[in-house]
Amino acid sequence: MTVSPTLWAGVPFGNFTALTDWAGTYELWCRDLAQAIFAKNGKTVRIYPLGTYGGKDWLQAVQQQNVEFAVALGLAPPGDLASYDFRDASDFASWFFLISQLSEGFRVAAGLL
């Protein structure tokens, strides 16, 4: 059983430890999702190194990772995930809400329990 991505909407702003922990968890979750996609439809998904938060380049890698998931699942690609400013509380909260909802959709589509 995997963790529900809906929990990610609660990552606290201004807590670098929480962000770093989440990034590691997210990479592991992405690996699980990629395995579920392969089991479901035989499509392989490239896994980006997302386990360590790294600013704008990291956000761009998250964008690419989510595009890969969407394509492999036959879903529309996600909107912009890369131009958020994690130094701004509202951007931070919006991004985490968005990634939690997007990831929950991928989880359901892939049949990841």
N, C-alpha and C positions, 0 to 999 in steps of 0.2 A: 504494500500500500504506500502510495506517495502522499506527500503533504499537499493540501489544497492551496492553490495559488491565491485564493481569495484572502488568505491570511497576510499576504504580502502588502496589502493596502495599509497595514498598520506599522510599517517600518518607521521608527521615530526620526524626525528631522533633527539634524545637528548631532547625531550620535554616530561617529565614524565607526566605532566597533560594531554597532548594529548593521551598518551599511556593508562593512567588510564581511561580516558573518552571512548576511543575506546573499552577497555576491557568490560566495562559495556554495551556499545551498542552491542558488539558482543554476549554477553550472551543473551540479549533480542532477538537479531536476531536469535540465535540458538533455542530459545524457539518457535519463529514464524515458523522456518523451521521444527521443530519437529511436530508442529501442522499440517503443510501443508503435511508432509509425512504421518501422521496418516490419514488425510482426503483423501489422494490419494490412499493409499494401506493398511491401517489398521495396519501398523507396528508402534510400539512404540519405541522411541529412548530415552535412558537415557540422561539427561542433566547434564553436569558437571558444577561445580561452577567456572565459568570463568570470573566473573564480576570484579575481582580484580587481577591485574597482580602480579605474584609471582615467577619470575625467571624460573629455569629449571623444577620444578614441574608443574608450570603452563603450560609451553610449552608441557610437556608430556600429561597433561590433554587436551590441544587443539588437540594433535595428536589423543588421544583416542576418543574425540568427533567427529572428522572428519572420523575416521574409522567407528564409529556407523552410521553416516549419509550415508556413502558409502554403507555399508552393507544393510541398510534399503532401499536404492534406487536401489540396485542391480548393483552398480558400482564398479569398481576396487578401492581398498583402496588407500589412498594417500601415496605418498612417505614420506620421513622423514620431519617432521615439528618440531622436538624436539631438534635438535642439533645445532641450530643457536645461535649466540652470539649477543644479542641486544646491547652490548657495541661497536660493530663494525658497522659502517655506512653501509657498503655493505651487511653484513648479515641481518641487520635490513630491508633495502630496499628490498632485495631479498625475505625475509620471508613475508613481507606485500604484495608484488606483487603476490607471490605464494598463500597466503591465500585468496587474493581477487579473483583470477582466479578460484581457487578450489571452493570457496563459490558461485561464480556466476554459476558455473556448477551445483552445488547442487540446487540452487534456481530455475534454469530452469527445472531441472529434476523433482523437486517436484511441479512445477506449482505455486510457490510462486510469487505473483505479487507485 
